[in-house]
Amino acid sequence: MSAKAIREATGKELLNRHLGSAAAKCRFVPVSDGSDWNTLVAQNPWMKTEKLVVKPDQLIKRRGKLGLIKVNAGLVEVKSWVDARMNKETQVGKATGKLRNFLVEPFVSHPQV
């Protein structure tokens, strides 16, 4: 069996498409360089009312330990967090590259174990 790395947004799209009503739908919004925030919010009004999580969606391991996840944030915070990192050089381990894809999701509080 072969394995291919996929972005988190792609995995969530596959789950939504193939599980249908058998499971809760994954709510998420992919954000890339050409994304228009006004359109994204119009299509996903929950972004205005719920606390959010935002993270790069580029096959980076240990995003949390690297400080690449913003949690429990409002829409304004999420926009500025993404804008501060979009197309900026970022170093992860020995690799350096630009962050171009982000994922915004509703924040779900859960206890740390």
N, C-alpha and C positions, 0 to 999 in steps of 0.2 A: 504494500500500500504506500502510495506516495503522499507527501504532505507539502502543502504550499502555504507560505505565510500570506495572510490577508489582513487588511485593516479592520479595526473593530467595527466601524460603520458598515462594512460589507457583511461581516458576520451577523450583525443585528438585522440588516435587511433580509438576509437569508432566513433567519429565524422567523421574522414577521411574515415573510412570504409563505414558508412551508409549514409552519405550525398553525397558522390561521387562528381560528377561535379556540384551539386546544390550549393555548397559553395566553398570558397577559402580553399585550403588544409592548415592544420596546419603544419608548419615546426618546428620540434623539434627533439632533440637528447637526449634520456635517457642515463645517465652515471652512472655506478655502479662500485663496487670495481674491477671487472675483466675487465673493458672496456679498450680497446687499442685505445689511442688517434689517432694514425696514421690511423687505420681502420675507426674510426668515421669520421675523416676529409676526407678521400678518398671517403667515401660513401655520405658525405654531404659537397661538396666543398664550399658552401656558408659560412661555418664557417670561412674560411680563409679571406673572403673579406668583410663581414658585421660586424657591431657592434653587440654585443651579450648581452643576459641576462642569468644569471645562478642562480638557486635556488634549495634548497633541495626539493625533491618530496616525502615527508613522512607524509602527513596529518598534517602539522604544520600550525596552524592559525596564522595570523599576522606576517608572515615571514619578511615583510618589516620593521615593527616596531622593530623586534628583530635583525635587521642587517643581515638577512640571505638571502639577495638578492644582487647580483652584477649586475649593469646595465651599459649600454653603454661601454662595455669592449671589447677588442680585444681577440683573441684566446689565446695568451700567458697569459694574465691576468686571463682569465677564467680557464685555466689549473692550474695555481698556486693557485687560489682561491679554486678550488675543492680539490686539493692536500692538502691544509692546513686544510681542514675540513673533508675529507674522513676518516671514521672510528675513528674519534676523539670524545671523550665524550663532549656532548653539553647539556646545561640545558635550558629547555623551561618551564617556570613556575616552578612547583615543580617536574617535571619529568626530568630525566637525561637519555640520551641514545646516541647511535652512529648514525651519519648520514652516510647512505650507498647508497642512491639513489638521483641523481641530474637530473635536466632538463635544457638543453641549448636551447635557442630560439633566433631568430633574434630580435634585439632591434627595437622597433617602438616608435619613439618620439611622444609624445602627450602633450598638455598643461596641467598644473596642475590646477584644478578647486577648 
